[in-house]
Every structure is written in C-alpha cells, then in structure tokens.
Amino acid sequence: MDFEIIGNIRQAETFARGSGIRELPRLRKIYGIGNWRKRKGMASIRLADGSLREAEIHWYEATGIGKLEFKIKRYLDT
C-alpha cells in the first residue's frame, strides 16, 4: 500500500459480497475461506510524498481475517 490511512474510515458500506465479488477465488486461495465483502468508505490519507488528501477507498474484508488490499478509488479534494 503506497498510502497510510489517517484516522477512521467514514461512511463505510458494503457493495458486494460472496459470489458478487469477481476476485473471490483469488481471495480464498491467498487468505482463506471467509465471509468476504467488498467495501468502500471515505478517509484522510497520507501519500508516499507526505501530502494529505481526502479519498474514497475500497478494500476487501472478511470476519476473522480482517481488512485487506486497500486501494484509492478517487480523490475527493480536487
């Protein structure tokens, strides 16, 4: 991950779960079987160059495994 999440993730919501996740076979192979969900939310982030930005982030999450593979979907502070 080339950024750091500062504080809490706000307005988190699930938008895909189980077989609705295209990457489900890969997630199960790498991290194990779980109740996988793809989620999104807003957060303050620190980029590798030290700048602070507001962004929409997406990640995968499973009970007992945790939050994994965060990515920046778009910046909110243009």
C-alpha positions as CSV (number, residue, x, y, z in Angstrom):
1,M,0.0,0.0,0.0
2,D,1.5,3.3,-1.1
3,F,-0.5,5.4,1.3
4,E,-1.4,5.4,5.0
5,I,-4.9,5.9,6.4
6,I,-5.1,8.7,8.9
7,G,-7.9,8.3,11.5
8,N,-11.1,6.4,10.9
9,I,-12.8,5.3,7.7
10,R,-16.1,7.2,7.4
11,Q,-19.4,6.3,5.7
12,A,-18.2,2.7,5.2
13,E,-20.6,0.5,3.2
14,T,-20.6,-2.9,1.6
15,F,-21.3,-3.0,-2.1
16,A,-20.5,-6.6,-3.0
17,R,-20.5,-9.9,-1.0
18,G,-19.9,-13.6,-1.6
19,S,-20.3,-14.6,-5.2
20,G,-20.8,-11.0,-6.2
21,I,-17.0,-10.4,-5.8
22,R,-15.1,-11.2,-9.0
23,E,-11.9,-11.8,-7.1
24,L,-13.4,-14.3,-4.6
25,P,-11.5,-17.4,-5.8
26,R,-8.2,-15.4,-5.6
27,L,-9.0,-14.1,-2.1
28,R,-9.9,-17.5,-0.8
29,K,-6.7,-19.0,-2.3
30,I,-4.4,-16.3,-0.8
31,Y,-6.1,-15.5,2.5
32,G,-8.5,-18.4,3.2
33,I,-12.2,-19.1,3.3
34,G,-14.3,-16.4,5.0
35,N,-17.4,-14.3,4.7
36,W,-15.9,-11.9,2.1
37,R,-17.2,-8.5,1.4
38,K,-16.0,-5.7,-0.8
39,R,-16.4,-2.3,1.0
40,K,-15.9,1.4,0.4
41,G,-15.6,4.5,2.5
42,M,-14.1,7.9,2.9
43,A,-10.8,8.6,4.7
44,S,-8.0,11.0,5.2
45,I,-4.8,9.5,3.8
46,R,-1.1,10.4,3.7
47,L,0.6,9.6,0.3
48,A,4.1,8.4,-0.1
49,D,5.3,12.0,-0.8
50,G,3.8,13.1,2.6
51,S,0.8,15.1,1.3
52,L,-2.6,14.7,3.0
53,R,-5.7,14.0,0.9
54,E,-9.3,13.0,1.3
55,A,-10.1,9.9,-0.8
56,E,-12.7,7.2,-1.4
57,I,-11.0,3.9,-0.7
58,H,-12.1,0.4,-1.5
59,W,-11.0,-2.8,0.3
60,Y,-11.8,-6.5,0.9
61,E,-12.9,-7.6,4.4
62,A,-13.7,-11.0,6.0
63,T,-14.7,-11.9,9.5
64,G,-11.7,-13.4,11.3
65,I,-9.3,-12.3,8.6
66,G,-9.7,-8.5,8.6
67,K,-9.4,-5.7,6.1
68,L,-7.1,-6.3,3.2
69,E,-5.9,-4.8,-0.1
70,F,-6.8,-1.2,0.3
71,K,-6.8,1.0,-2.9
72,I,-7.6,4.6,-3.7
73,K,-10.6,4.8,-6.0
74,R,-10.7,8.6,-6.3
75,Y,-9.6,11.8,-4.6
76,L,-12.4,13.9,-3.0
77,D,-10.4,17.2,-2.6
78,T,-9.7,18.4,-6.0
